[in-house]
């Protein structure tokens, strides 16, 4: 199954999901820093799921949140809104 097309040196390489998982791994932040990761997903019912997790330098979960919204957003907008949601939650003023 094709997952990602990436350009490199005038060629297009195709990556499987397994290869992509190996290339994209979570890395710990430096000591004393918290790291925010966000993600979004859509479904066929016209819903968008937003999620975020904040981890410390040991990889322990500091905070996590998610919510589902009844909207039809393109994936790039959904990812941007997931980032906004995560920043609001991390700051403490998200609903």
Residue, then its C-alpha position, 0 to 999 in steps of 0.5 A: x500500500x502506498x502511503x507517502x510520496x517524497x521528492x528527492x534528487x529528481x525522483x519520487x520514492x514510494x514508502x509503505x506504512x511500515x517504512x514510514x513508521x520506521x522513519x518517523x519516530x517520536x524523539x524525547x525533548x531535552x531535559x527540563x523541556x516538555x514536548x507537544x504533539x498533535x494530530x487530527x483525523x477525519x471520518x466519513x460521518x463528517x467529523x474531525x477528531x483532534x488530539x494532543x499529548x504533552x510529554x516530558x524528557x523521560x517520555x512520560x505523559x504530562x497531559x493529553x486531550x482529545x475531542x470530536x467536532x461535527x465539521x467537514x474540514x480538509x486535512x490540512x485545516x484539521x491538522x492546523x486546528x489540532x495544533x491550536x487545540x493542543x496549544x490552548x490545552x497546554x496553556x490551560x485555557x482550552x475548552 
